[in-house]
């Protein structure tokens, strides 16, 4: 891996100081290219992912889309499958719209040209049209009945996982190199290290024995191996590896990458105020924001990029701006960049001042399905996670590919809502349960419970995930229970009927 001074990372092969062969370039904006290179530019077959989520998969020539390719526009749901020339649509192609309609025709220099056909999915009718320089000439003419033609789609990321793990270049840990000087590393590159680490974590325990690493490492890049396990514990976990290979990257940056949820206390510190309770940090986001609730680059610079006691760097700001195409960001957009493995659906709830009706329905339905006597038993979720890890262990492959046997197809897997609701999470061996917009993990339930009794009520869960609702319990939590205890009439307590006094007892 080669680390550029502005934070970009290239991982791949070189020839005469030029990128040549297979390689992946990761930009600080979230833009990345993975595929073939020639004379320092993309050339051959490759995949390009843009900051706003668009994905192109196909042929390149001299750094541009050229040949056959598929472009998923992501935000509109439109997909183009066809020919390209010098970066523009040129030749034959098909355009699939989000409603299922398909246009099939020819393009010239990026614009429709000549005869084309549009098939409407709802009516199964096909119409002919004529185009010149991108404009429709005359009226469309009905031809016949028929189903829309198929359109190829690029392999897209799992929408539940913000970073996703799809890659045509599977990284090897022994081929990756540390950066002892870097003070910031992109989450996309940390993901590459994570994928390589998890391929060797055969028992999905989150740690690898040093003896196993040394046996599989080979004779190259030994300096990277020697940095691991400095205290001679005999094993290394992902956090220890990242700290050893990127020692000048702030500890909190690595912790945020490894987080799948954000505690109310962290949200309070970053934001500066929650549920009417102030943070001890007087420079949280709300104190920097303008009248529209947004912060721009100049404001960050004036505050030395510190938000709630932590640094939100200029490269993080560039990534946020590239995603939204705006020069300023909201609090949720800041957290979305800062915590790359926390789903945006959860982040968006951290500032909510009321419980949306659909959220209530979705969360309560799943909660009731998996609860035991009205509560979530942490040990039951932990036992399900252990069964998940055992499935990964028993069906692991040397190449680190996903198991060929589905978890629910195992005879040993109980066919209960708790087990049927398990999904792959951002990290191997740590499945998630989807409670509507909330992604729940064993680690999160343990944090919510905080060793109080081994169980979590619906009130506990909602107070944790909606910390900005004006709730007596939440304020007591933030203020270390120094207020007088009174009952609460917030959305959460009205829904569950629980009392604050009972929560304090729990």
C-alpha positions as CSV (number, residue, x, y, z in Angstrom):
1,X,0.0,0.0,0.0
2,X,1.2,3.5,-0.8
3,X,0.0,6.5,1.3
4,X,-0.2,9.9,-0.4
5,X,0.3,13.0,1.6
6,X,-3.4,14.1,1.2
7,X,-4.7,10.9,2.6
8,X,-5.3,8.9,-0.6
9,X,-4.2,5.2,-0.5
10,X,-3.2,3.0,-3.4
11,X,-2.9,-0.7,-3.0
12,X,-1.6,-2.7,-5.9
13,X,1.3,-3.3,-8.3
14,X,3.8,-0.9,-9.9
15,X,6.1,-0.8,-13.0
16,X,8.8,1.9,-13.3
17,X,7.2,4.0,-10.6
18,X,3.8,3.9,-12.2
19,X,0.7,2.1,-11.2
20,X,0.5,-0.9,-13.5
21,X,-1.5,-4.1,-13.3
22,X,-4.1,-4.8,-10.6
23,X,-4.7,-2.0,-8.1
24,X,-7.1,-0.1,-5.9
25,X,-7.1,3.7,-5.4
26,X,-9.1,5.1,-2.4
27,X,-9.7,8.8,-2.3
28,X,-10.4,10.9,0.9
29,X,-13.9,11.7,-0.5
30,X,-15.0,8.1,-0.5
31,X,-14.4,7.8,-4.3
32,X,-12.5,4.7,-5.2
33,X,-11.3,2.7,-8.3
34,X,-10.5,-1.0,-8.2
35,X,-9.3,-2.9,-11.3
36,X,-6.6,-2.8,-14.0
37,X,-4.1,0.0,-14.5
38,X,-1.7,0.9,-17.3
39,X,0.9,3.6,-17.2
40,X,-0.5,5.1,-14.0
41,X,-4.2,5.4,-15.1
42,X,-7.2,2.9,-15.1
43,X,-7.0,0.8,-18.2
44,X,-8.8,-2.5,-18.8
45,X,-11.6,-3.9,-16.7
46,X,-12.4,-2.1,-13.4
47,X,-15.0,-0.8,-11.0
48,X,-15.4,2.8,-9.9
49,X,-17.5,3.9,-6.9
50,X,-18.3,7.5,-6.6
51,X,-18.8,9.5,-3.4
52,X,-22.6,9.8,-3.7
53,X,-23.0,6.1,-4.2
54,X,-22.9,5.7,-8.0
55,X,-21.1,2.5,-9.3
56,X,-19.6,1.9,-12.7
57,X,-18.4,-1.6,-13.6
58,X,-16.8,-2.2,-17.0
59,X,-14.1,-1.3,-19.4
60,X,-11.6,1.6,-19.1
61,X,-9.1,3.1,-21.5
62,X,-6.6,5.8,-20.6
63,X,-8.4,6.6,-17.4
64,X,-11.9,6.9,-18.9
65,X,-14.9,4.7,-19.2
66,X,-14.5,3.2,-22.7
67,X,-16.0,0.0,-24.1
68,X,-18.8,-1.9,-22.4
69,X,-20.0,-1.0,-19.0
70,X,-22.8,-0.7,-16.5
71,X,-23.5,2.4,-14.5
72,X,-25.8,2.4,-11.5
73,X,-26.9,6.0,-10.7
74,X,-27.9,5.0,-7.1
75,X,-29.7,8.1,-6.1
76,X,-32.3,7.9,-8.9
77,X,-32.4,4.1,-9.2
78,X,-31.6,4.4,-12.9
79,X,-29.1,1.9,-14.5
80,X,-27.4,2.2,-17.9
81,X,-26.0,-0.9,-19.6
82,X,-24.2,-0.3,-22.8
83,X,-21.3,1.2,-24.8
84,X,-19.0,4.0,-23.8
85,X,-16.4,6.1,-25.6
86,X,-14.0,8.5,-23.9
87,X,-16.1,8.6,-20.8
88,X,-19.5,9.2,-22.4
89,X,-22.3,6.9,-23.5
90,X,-21.7,6.1,-27.2
91,X,-23.2,3.2,-29.2
92,X,-25.9,0.8,-28.2
93,X,-27.3,0.7,-24.7
94,X,-30.3,0.1,-22.4
95,X,-31.5,2.4,-19.7
96,X,-33.5,0.9,-16.8
97,X,-35.6,3.3,-14.7
98,X,-36.5,2.8,-11.1
99,X,-40.2,2.0,-12.0
100,X,-39.1,-0.9,-14.3
101,X,-39.4,0.9,-17.6
102,X,-36.6,0.3,-20.1
103,X,-35.3,2.4,-23.0
104,X,-33.2,0.6,-25.6
105,X,-31.4,2.5,-28.4
106,X,-28.2,4.3,-29.4
107,X,-26.2,7.2,-28.0
108,X,-23.8,9.6,-29.6
109,X,-21.4,11.6,-27.5
110,X,-23.5,11.1,-24.4
111,X,-26.9,11.9,-26.0
112,X,-29.6,9.7,-27.5
113,X,-29.4,9.5,-31.3
114,X,-31.5,7.7,-33.9
115,X,-34.2,5.1,-33.3
116,X,-35.1,3.8,-29.9
117,X,-37.7,1.7,-28.1
118,X,-39.3,2.2,-24.7
119,X,-41.0,-0.6,-22.9
120,X,-43.4,0.4,-20.1
121,X,-43.4,-2.2,-17.3
122,X,-46.8,-1.4,-16.0
123,X,-48.7,-1.8,-19.3
124,X,-46.2,-4.2,-21.1
125,X,-46.4,-1.9,-24.1
126,X,-43.5,-1.0,-26.5
127,X,-43.2,2.3,-28.2
128,X,-40.8,3.4,-30.9
129,X,-39.1,6.9,-30.8
130,X,-36.7,8.9,-32.8
131,X,-34.0,11.1,-31.2
132,X,-31.6,13.8,-32.4
133,X,-28.9,15.3,-30.2
134,X,-30.6,14.1,-27.1
135,X,-34.1,15.5,-28.0
136,X,-37.2,13.5,-28.9
137,X,-38.3,14.1,-32.6
138,X,-42.0,13.8,-33.2
139,X,-44.3,11.5,-31.2
140,X,-43.7,8.1,-29.9
141,X,-45.3,5.3,-32.0
142,X,-47.0,2.2,-30.4
143,X,-45.4,-1.0,-31.7
144,X,-46.7,-4.0,-29.8
145,X,-47.1,-5.7,-26.4
146,X,-44.0,-7.1,-24.6
147,X,-42.1,-7.4,-21.4
148,X,-39.1,-5.1,-20.7
149,X,-35.7,-6.5,-21.7
150,X,-33.3,-7.5,-19.0
151,X,-30.6,-5.0,-18.0
152,X,-27.4,-6.0,-16.3
153,X,-26.7,-4.6,-12.9
154,X,-23.3,-4.0,-11.2
155,X,-22.6,-5.8,-8.0
156,X,-23.6,-3.2,-5.4
157,X,-22.8,-2.9,-1.7
158,X,-25.1,-4.4,0.9
159,X,-27.2,-1.3,1.7
160,X,-27.2,-2.4,5.4
161,X,-23.4,-2.1,5.5
162,X,-22.2,1.4,4.8
163,X,-18.8,0.3,3.7
164,X,-19.7,-3.0,2.3
165,X,-17.2,-5.9,1.7
166,X,-17.6,-6.5,-2.1
167,X,-14.2,-6.5,-3.7
168,X,-12.6,-8.2,-6.7
169,X,-9.2,-7.7,-5.2
170,X,-9.2,-9.8,-2.0
171,X,-6.4,-8.3,0.2
172,X,-3.8,-10.5,2.0
173,X,-2.6,-9.3,5.4
174,X,1.0,-10.2,4.6
175,X,0.9,-8.0,1.5
176,X,-0.4,-4.9,3.3
177,X,2.1,-2.4,4.8
178,X,1.9,-0.3,7.9
179,X,2.1,3.5,7.9
180,X,4.0,4.6,11.0
181,X,3.8,8.3,10.1
182,X,0.2,8.7,9.0
183,X,-2.0,10.7,11.4
184,X,-5.2,9.8,9.4
185,X,-6.2,6.7,7.4
186,X,-9.3,6.4,5.4
187,X,-12.0,4.1,6.6
188,X,-12.0,2.4,3.1
189,X,-8.4,1.3,3.7
190,X,-9.1,0.2,7.3
191,X,-11.8,-1.9,5.7
192,X,-9.2,-3.6,3.5
193,X,-7.1,-4.4,6.5
194,X,-10.2,-5.7,8.3
195,X,-11.1,-8.0,5.4
196,X,-7.6,-9.4,5.3
197,X,-7.6,-9.9,9.1
198,X,-11.0,-11.6,9.1
199,X,-10.0,-14.0,6.3
200,X,-7.4,-15.4,8.8
201,X,-9.7,-15.3,11.8
202,X,-11.0,-18.8,11.1
203,X,-13.0,-19.2,14.4
204,X,-14.6,-15.8,14.1
205,X,-13.4,-14.9,17.7
206,X,-12.0,-11.5,16.7
207,X,-8.4,-12.6,17.5
208,X,-5.7,-14.5,15.7
209,X,-3.0,-16.5,17.4
210,X,0.5,-15.2,16.6
211,X,1.7,-18.7,15.9
212,X,-0.9,-19.1,13.2
213,X,0.0,-15.7,11.7
214,X,3.7,-16.5,11.6
215,X,3.0,-19.9,9.9
216,X,1.0,-18.3,7.1
217,X,2.9,-15.1,6.7
218,X,5.8,-16.1,4.4
219,X,9.2,-14.4,4.1
220,X,8.2,-11.0,2.9
221,X,7.0,-7.9,4.8
222,X,8.3,-9.3,8.1
223,X,8.6,-5.8,9.6
224,X,4.8,-5.5,9.6
225,X,4.5,-8.9,11.4
226,X,7.1,-7.9,14.0
227,X,5.0,-4.8,15.0
228,X,2.1,-7.1,16.2
229,X,1.7,-8.3,19.8
230,X,4.4,-6.2,21.4
231,X,3.4,-7.4,24.9
232,X,3.8,-11.1,23.8
233,X,0.2,-12.2,24.7
234,X,0.3,-14.8,22.0
235,X,-2.5,-13.3,19.9
236,X,-3.7,-10.1,18.2
237,X,-7.1,-8.6,17.6
238,X,-8.2,-6.1,15.0
239,X,-7.9,-3.1,17.3
240,X,-4.4,-4.1,18.4
241,X,-3.4,-4.6,14.7
242,X,-4.7,-1.2,13.7
243,X,-3.0,0.5,16.6
244,X,0.3,-1.2,15.8
245,X,0.3,-0.5,12.1
246,X,-1.0,3.1,12.4
247,X,0.5,4.3,15.7
248,X,0.1,8.0,15.0
249,X,-3.6,7.7,14.1
250,X,-5.6,8.9,17.2
251,X,-6.9,6.0,19.3
252,X,-10.4,7.5,19.1
253,X,-10.4,7.4,15.3
254,X,-9.8,3.6,15.4
255,X,-12.4,3.2,18.1
256,X,-14.9,5.0,16.0
257,X,-14.2,2.8,13.0
258,X,-14.8,-0.3,15.1
259,X,-18.1,1.1,16.6
260,X,-21.4,-0.3,15.4
261,X,-23.4,2.1,17.7
262,X,-22.9,5.4,19.5
263,X,-23.7,5.7,23.2
264,X,-25.9,8.6,24.4
265,X,-22.9,10.0,26.3
266,X,-20.9,10.2,23.1
267,X,-23.7,11.8,21.2
268,X,-24.0,14.4,23.9
269,X,-20.3,15.2,23.8
270,X,-20.3,15.5,20.0
271,X,-23.5,17.5,19.9
272,X,-23.0,19.7,23.0
273,X,-26.6,19.3,24.2
274,X,-29.2,16.5,24.4
275,X,-32.7,16.2,25.9
276,X,-32.2,19.6,27.6
277,X,-28.9,18.5,29.3
278,X,-25.7,20.4,28.4
279,X,-22.3,18.7,27.8
280,X,-19.3,19.6,29.8
281,X,-17.7,20.4,26.4
282,X,-18.8,23.9,25.4
283,X,-17.8,23.5,21.7
284,X,-20.2,20.8,20.6
285,X,-21.8,20.8,17.2
286,X,-24.8,22.9,18.2
287,X,-22.6,25.7,19.5
288,X,-20.7,25.9,16.1
289,X,-23.8,25.5,13.8
290,X,-25.5,28.4,12.0
291,X,-29.2,29.2,12.0
292,X,-29.8,26.3,9.7
293,X,-28.2,23.8,12.0
294,X,-25.1,23.4,9.7
295,X,-21.3,23.8,10.1
296,X,-19.0,24.7,7.2
297,X,-15.3,24.4,6.6
298,X,-14.5,28.0,7.7
299,X,-16.2,27.5,11.0
300,X,-14.3,24.2,11.6
301,X,-11.0,25.9,10.7
302,X,-11.7,28.8,13.2
303,X,-12.3,26.1,15.9
304,X,-9.2,24.2,14.9
305,X,-11.4,21.4,13.6
306,X,-12.4,20.4,17.2
307,X,-16.0,19.3,17.7
308,X,-17.0,18.2,21.2
309,X,-13.3,17.7,22.2
310,X,-12.4,15.6,19.2
311,X,-10.9,16.5,15.8
312,X,-13.2,16.3,12.7
313,X,-10.5,16.7,10.0
314,X,-10.6,18.6,6.8
315,X,-10.5,15.3,4.8
316,X,-13.6,14.2,6.7
317,X,-15.3,17.4,5.8
318,X,-14.3,16.9,2.1
319,X,-15.9,13.4,2.2
320,X,-19.1,14.8,3.7
321,X,-19.2,17.6,1.1
322,X,-18.6,15.1,-1.7
323,X,-21.5,12.9,-0.6
324,X,-24.0,15.7,-0.3
325,X,-22.6,18.2,-2.8
326,X,-23.0,20.9,-0.2
327,X,-20.3,23.1,1.4
328,X,-21.7,22.6,4.9
329,X,-22.9,19.6,6.9
330,X,-25.5,18.6,9.5
331,X,-24.8,16.9,12.8
332,X,-26.0,13.6,11.4
333,X,-23.8,14.0,8.3
334,X,-20.8,14.5,10.5
335,X,-21.5,11.4,12.5
336,X,-22.1,9.5,9.3
337,X,-18.5,10.1,8.2
338,X,-17.0,9.8,11.7
339,X,-18.6,6.4,12.4
340,X,-18.4,4.5,9.1
341,X,-19.9,1.3,10.6
342,X,-22.9,2.8,12.4
343,X,-25.9,2.7,10.0
344,X,-27.2,6.1,9.0
345,X,-30.7,5.0,9.9
346,X,-29.6,4.9,13.6
347,X,-27.6,8.1,13.3
348,X,-30.6,9.9,12.0
349,X,-32.5,9.0,15.2
350,X,-30.0,10.4,17.6
351,X,-31.4,13.9,17.3
352,X,-35.1,12.9,17.0
353,X,-37.3,14.7,19.6
354,X,-40.2,12.3,19.2
355,X,-40.8,8.7,18.3
356,X,-42.0,8.4,14.6
357,X,-45.1,6.2,14.4
358,X,-43.6,3.8,11.8
359,X,-40.5,3.4,14.0
360,X,-42.6,2.4,16.9
361,X,-44.5,-0.2,14.9
362,X,-41.4,-1.8,13.4
363,X,-39.4,-1.8,16.7
364,X,-42.2,-3.0,18.9
365,X,-43.1,-5.8,16.5
366,X,-39.6,-7.2,16.4
367,X,-39.0,-6.6,20.1
368,X,-42.1,-8.7,21.0
369,X,-41.1,-11.5,18.7
370,X,-37.7,-12.0,20.2
371,X,-38.3,-10.9,23.8
372,X,-38.6,-13.4,26.7
373,X,-41.3,-12.4,29.2
374,X,-41.2,-8.8,27.9
375,X,-37.4,-8.2,28.0
376,X,-34.4,-9.0,25.9
377,X,-32.2,-11.5,27.7
378,X,-28.6,-10.6,26.9
379,X,-27.3,-14.2,27.5
380,X,-29.8,-15.5,24.9
381,X,-28.5,-13.1,22.3
382,X,-24.9,-14.0,23.2
383,X,-25.7,-17.7,22.8
384,X,-27.2,-17.1,19.4
385,X,-24.0,-15.1,18.5
386,X,-21.9,-18.1,19.6
387,X,-23.9,-20.4,17.4
388,X,-23.3,-17.9,14.5
389,X,-19.6,-17.9,15.2
390,X,-19.5,-21.7,15.3
391,X,-21.2,-21.8,11.9
392,X,-18.5,-19.6,10.5
393,X,-15.8,-21.7,12.1
394,X,-17.2,-25.0,10.8
395,X,-17.7,-23.7,7.3
396,X,-14.7,-21.4,6.9
397,X,-12.6,-21.6,3.8
398,X,-8.9,-21.0,3.3
399,X,-9.7,-18.1,1.0
400,X,-12.0,-16.4,3.5
401,X,-15.0,-16.8,1.3
402,X,-18.5,-16.8,2.9
403,X,-19.8,-20.2,4.0
404,X,-21.6,-22.3,1.4
405,X,-24.2,-23.5,3.9
406,X,-26.7,-20.9,5.1
407,X,-26.9,-20.4,8.9
408,X,-30.7,-21.1,9.0
409,X,-30.2,-24.3,6.9
410,X,-28.2,-26.0,9.6
411,X,-30.1,-28.7,11.5
412,X,-28.7,-27.3,14.7
413,X,-30.1,-23.8,14.2
414,X,-33.3,-23.2,16.2
415,X,-36.1,-21.9,14.0
416,X,-37.1,-19.2,16.4
417,X,-37.5,-15.5,15.8
418,X,-34.3,-14.8,17.6
419,X,-32.2,-17.0,15.3
420,X,-34.2,-16.2,12.1
421,X,-33.6,-12.5,12.6
422,X,-29.8,-12.7,12.6
423,X,-28.0,-10.9,9.7
424,X,-24.4,-10.4,8.8
425,X,-23.0,-7.3,10.5
426,X,-20.0,-5.1,9.6
427,X,-17.6,-7.3,11.5
428,X,-17.1,-11.1,11.3
429,X,-18.6,-13.0,14.2
430,X,-20.8,-10.1,15.3
431,X,-24.3,-10.5,13.7
432,X,-27.0,-7.9,13.9
433,X,-30.7,-8.0,14.6
434,X,-32.8,-5.4,12.7
435,X,-35.4,-3.8,14.9
436,X,-36.9,-1.5,12.3
437,X,-34.3,1.3,11.8
438,X,-32.2,0.0,14.7
439,X,-29.3,-2.4,14.2
440,X,-28.8,-4.3,17.5
441,X,-25.7,-6.3,18.5
442,X,-24.8,-8.2,21.6
443,X,-22.2,-5.6,22.5
444,X,-24.9,-2.9,22.2
445,X,-27.3,-4.8,24.5
446,X,-24.5,-5.3,27.0
447,X,-23.8,-1.6,27.0
448,X,-27.5,-0.7,27.4
449,X,-27.8,-3.2,30.3
450,X,-24.5,-2.0,31.8
451,X,-24.3,-5.1,34.1
452,X,-27.5,-4.2,35.8
453,X,-29.4,-7.5,35.5
454,X,-28.6,-9.1,32.2
455,X,-31.8,-7.9,30.5
456,X,-33.0,-4.9,28.5
457,X,-36.5,-3.5,28.5
458,X,-38.1,-1.7,25.6
459,X,-37.9,1.5,27.6
460,X,-34.1,1.0,28.1
461,X,-33.6,0.3,24.4
462,X,-35.6,3.4,23.2
463,X,-34.0,5.8,25.7
464,X,-30.6,4.6,24.5
465,X,-31.3,4.9,20.8
466,X,-33.4,8.2,20.9
467,X,-31.4,10.2,23.4
468,X,-32.7,13.6,22.4
469,X,-36.3,13.0,23.4
470,X,-37.1,15.2,26.4
471,X,-37.0,12.4,28.9
472,X,-36.5,12.5,32.7
473,X,-34.5,9.2,32.7
474,X,-32.2,10.5,30.0
475,X,-31.5,13.7,31.8
476,X,-30.8,11.8,35.0
477,X,-28.4,9.7,33.1
478,X,-26.5,12.7,31.7
479,X,-26.6,14.6,35.0
480,X,-25.5,11.6,37.1
481,X,-29.0,11.5,38.7
482,X,-28.5,14.7,40.6
483,X,-32.0,15.9,39.8
484,X,-35.1,15.0,41.9
485,X,-36.7,11.8,40.6
486,X,-40.1,12.5,39.0
487,X,-42.2,10.4,36.7
488,X,-41.9,11.1,32.9
489,X,-44.5,11.8,30.3
490,X,-42.3,11.6,27.3
491,X,-43.1,9.6,24.1
492,X,-41.1,6.6,25.3
493,X,-42.6,6.3,28.8
494,X,-46.1,6.9,27.5
495,X,-45.6,4.0,25.0
496,X,-44.2,1.5,27.4
497,X,-46.0,2.6,30.6
498,X,-42.7,2.1,32.6
499,X,-41.8,4.4,35.5
500,X,-38.5,6.2,36.0
501,X,-38.3,4.8,39.5
502,X,-38.5,1.3,38.2
503,X,-35.7,2.1,35.7
504,X,-33.5,3.4,38.5
505,X,-34.2,0.1,40.3
506,X,-33.1,-1.9,37.3
